[in-house]
Amino acid sequence: MTFTISEKTLPFDADRAISQITLSNGQLTIVVHDYGARIHQIYTPDRYGTFDNILLSKNNSETYANDEGYYGVICGPVAGRIAGATYGSISLEANEGKNNLHSGSYGWERQFWSYEIF
């Protein structure tokens, strides 16, 4: 079985770019981004052998800067809502009305992740 890994740079904002890494073994192709450790696309064949993306994905990398849909991201450290944006005596960013959703604007999905291909 042949396995390939390729990298591509996508525009993000004026100062940064997204690294897109594509992993494929001929039967399954997974496309990930370093921004948000995002699973961007998964291509797999249907019963007729036609490959298609089975994930809900955005077509334009620049839209991820303000993505409120959390498409394919690693959410954390909070993967949900904290009512009132407080946890005991700790105050958090209220980014969904009075609540904290997915750790606010500094959650894992808004970070560039380091990776290594080997």
Secondary structure by P-SEA (a helix, b strand, c coil): cbbbbbbbbbbccccbbbbbbbbbcccbbbbbbcccccccbbbbbccccbbbbcccccccccccccccccccccccccccccccccccccccccccccccccccccccccbbbbbbcc
